[in-house]
């Protein structure tokens, strides 16, 4: 199983913070099963982030460098599933 890198991309608003909390909860749950997951916060104001992902709406969630969610707050189950799929 490879390490999964999750980037929560946003402004720091309430919805962005909710996505970060959901991602961290899902990561902690999966870490208990032996999976390696790293969650980090990334500012949508970064020109590098905009260039890399083309994100115009926040919050967004990228898993292993691929945007999986944009403009919505996903469920913890959905985030967990995306992490599991990325680890395979």
Phi and psi in degrees as a GROMACS rama.xvg file:
@    title "Ramachandran Plot"
@    xaxis  label "Phi"
@    yaxis  label "Psi"
@TYPE xy
-90.4762  163.398  UNK-2
-70.1178  141.997  UNK-3
-108.119  126.823  UNK-4
-107.718  121.581  UNK-5
-114.452  126.843  UNK-6
-114.586  122.714  UNK-7
-94.911  117.732  UNK-8
-111.031  123.58  UNK-9
-173.741  -166.545  UNK-10
-96.6311  -22.9728  UNK-11
105.139  8.35438  UNK-12
-72.4485  176.703  UNK-13
-58.9737  -43.4318  UNK-14
-66.3769  -39.3089  UNK-15
-65.4311  -42.2784  UNK-16
-64.0821  -36.2565  UNK-17
-62.8069  -42.4711  UNK-18
-63.5422  -41.0166  UNK-19
-62.3578  -44.8596  UNK-20
-62.802  -42.6051  UNK-21
-62.2504  -45.145  UNK-22
-62.996  -41.0375  UNK-23
-67.0163  -39.2295  UNK-24
-63.564  -45.7449  UNK-25
-63.6506  -41.0419  UNK-26
-63.4809  -44.0273  UNK-27
-61.8546  -40.9871  UNK-28
-61.4833  -44.3848  UNK-29
-73.6626  -30.9709  UNK-30
-62.4308  -33.2587  UNK-31
-65.5153  -19.3046  UNK-32
-94.0055  2.43613  UNK-33
98.0655  0.893485  UNK-34
-79.8559  142.714  UNK-35
-97.8341  113.447  UNK-36
-131.459  132.465  UNK-37
-120.703  124.194  UNK-38
-111.692  130.63  UNK-39
-137.829  153.585  UNK-40
-91.8193  135.989  UNK-41
-132.909  132.493  UNK-42
-76.8622  133.389  UNK-43
-71.0928  -13.503  UNK-44
-78.2944  -9.46331  UNK-45
-72.1731  124.876  UNK-46
-61.633  -34.7299  UNK-47
-62.8561  -41.8237  UNK-48
-65.9032  -45.1764  UNK-49
-61.7239  -43.1439  UNK-50
-65.1588  -43.7665  UNK-51
-67.4605  -45.0228  UNK-52
-106.728  -20.0902  UNK-53
68.4824  27.856  UNK-54
-80.3468  130.113  UNK-55
-118.3  -11.2169  UNK-56
-129.08  138.861  UNK-57
-119.19  159.4  UNK-58
-76.9702  160.455  UNK-59
-136.762  156.319  UNK-60
-133.343  121.315  UNK-61
-111.543  136.286  UNK-62
-120.588  120.27  UNK-63
50.2521  43.3812  UNK-64
82.2566  8.38314  UNK-65
-123.246  126.014  UNK-66
-69.3225  124.468  UNK-67
-109.327  -26.7124  UNK-68
-139.869  136.962  UNK-69
-145.169  128.805  UNK-70
79.9579  13.5623  UNK-71
-148.943  164.839  UNK-72
-102.23  108.75  UNK-73
-77.2681  161.631  UNK-74
-75.2135  159.736  UNK-75
-62.1255  -37.6427  UNK-76
-62.0968  -40.9794  UNK-77
-65.296  -43.5878  UNK-78
-64.4603  -42.6227  UNK-79
-60.4066  -43.1958  UNK-80
-62.2684  -43.219  UNK-81
-61.9621  -38.9715  UNK-82
-66.4895  -44.8451  UNK-83
-60.5385  -44.9395  UNK-84
-61.4106  -38.489  UNK-85
-69.1975  -25.9469  UNK-86
-80.0017  -16.6595  UNK-87
